[in-house]
Amino acid sequence: MNNSQSASYNAGQAKGQAQEKTNQAADKAGDMLQSAKESMQEAGSQIKAKAQDATEAVKNATGINK
C-alpha cells in the first residue's frame, strides 16, 4: 500500500468513525426527546385529572351535582 492509498484508507476510516458517532448522538437525542415527550404527557394527564377533581369539588360545594 503506497502513501496515497494509506491516506485514502485512513480518511475512510475517520469518515466511518465520524458517521458512527453522529448516528450514536442522533439516537441519544431521539431517546431524550421521547423521554421528554412521555414526561410532558404524564404531566398533562396529571393536570387534567386535578382540573377535573377541582371542577367536581366546585360542583359539589355549590350543589350543582345534587
N, C-alpha and C positions, 0 to 999 in steps of 0.2 A: 504494500500500500504506500503510495507516494504522499508527499505533504499535502497536496491538493485534495486527494481522496480522504486523508485523515482529517483535514479541516472540515470537509463536507460531512463526514461521518459524525464528527463532534458537534457540528451545528445541528444536524438532525437529532442527535441525542438531546441536546439542550432544548430544542423546539418541542420534542416529545415530553420532556420533563416539565416544561412550562405549561404545556397544554393540560397535563395531568393535574398540576397544581391549580390551574384555573378551574378545571372541572370539579376538583375537590372543594374549592372555595364556593363555587356556584351551588353545589349540593348542600354545603353547610348553610349558606344564605337561604336556600329554599326551605331547609329544615327549620331555621329560625323563624322564617315568615309563617310557616304552617303552625308552629307553636304559638306565635303571637296571635294568629287568626283564631285558634282554638281558645286562647285565653280571653280574647275580646268577645267571642261568642258566649263563653261561660259568664263573663261579667254582664253582658247584655241580658242573659237569661235571669241572672240574679236580680238585676234592676227591675226587669219586667215583673218578676214574682213579688218583689217588695212593693211596687206600684199597685199591683192587684190587691195585695193584702191591705195597703193603705186605703184603697178605694172601698173595699169591703168594710173596713173599720169605720170610715166616714158614713157609709150607708147604714151600718148598724147603729152608730151614735145618733144619727138623725132620724132613725125609724123608717128609712126607705125600704129596708129589707123585710119589714113586717107585713 
